[in-house]
């Protein structure tokens, strides 16, 4: 799944978002494109669960292109 994630500006943001995804999907592969504000997740956790985890870190998240 590809998500649009707002307010990511630095390496700390990338780490916080990646760790949030791993908490809900421990085996997930996470790729963050900081410049584009997108996160690609390959794993078993559903989009709603992943978006809630990211939101819990203070970032907005929505399915990209939606």
C-alpha positions as CSV (number, residue, x, y, z in Angstrom):
1,X,0.0,0.0,0.0
2,X,1.1,3.5,-0.6
3,X,0.2,6.3,1.8
4,X,0.5,10.0,1.7
5,X,2.0,11.1,5.0
6,X,2.0,14.8,5.9
7,X,4.5,16.8,8.0
8,X,7.5,14.5,7.6
9,X,10.6,16.8,7.4
10,X,13.6,14.9,8.6
11,X,15.3,11.6,9.5
12,X,13.6,11.5,12.9
13,X,10.2,11.6,11.1
14,X,11.2,8.7,8.9
15,X,12.3,6.7,11.9
16,X,9.1,7.5,13.9
17,X,6.8,6.5,11.0
18,X,8.8,3.4,10.2
19,X,8.7,2.3,13.9
20,X,5.0,3.0,14.1
21,X,4.4,0.7,11.1
22,X,6.5,-2.0,12.6
23,X,4.6,-1.9,15.8
24,X,1.4,-2.9,14.0
25,X,3.1,-5.0,11.3
26,X,6.3,-6.4,12.7
27,X,7.4,-8.0,9.4
28,X,6.4,-5.2,7.2
29,X,8.8,-3.7,4.6
30,X,8.6,0.0,4.8
31,X,10.0,2.5,2.3
32,X,9.8,6.2,3.0
33,X,10.1,8.9,0.3
34,X,10.6,12.0,2.4
35,X,10.6,14.4,-0.5
36,X,7.4,13.1,-1.9
37,X,5.7,12.6,1.5
38,X,4.9,9.0,0.7
39,X,5.3,5.8,2.6
40,X,5.1,2.4,0.9
41,X,4.2,-0.6,3.2
42,X,4.3,-4.2,2.2
43,X,2.9,-6.3,5.0
44,X,-0.2,-7.9,6.5
45,X,-1.5,-5.0,8.5
46,X,-4.5,-3.2,6.8
47,X,-4.4,0.4,5.7
48,X,-6.6,1.7,8.5
49,X,-4.4,0.1,11.2
50,X,-1.3,1.5,9.6
51,X,-2.7,5.0,9.2
52,X,-3.9,5.0,12.8
53,X,-0.4,4.0,14.0
54,X,1.2,6.8,11.9
55,X,-1.4,9.3,13.2
56,X,-0.5,8.2,16.7
57,X,3.0,9.6,16.1
58,X,1.5,13.0,15.0
59,X,1.5,12.7,11.2
60,X,-1.5,12.8,8.9
61,X,-1.9,9.7,6.7
62,X,-4.2,8.8,3.9
63,X,-4.1,6.3,1.1
64,X,-2.2,7.9,-1.7
65,X,-4.3,8.9,-4.7
66,X,-7.5,8.7,-2.8
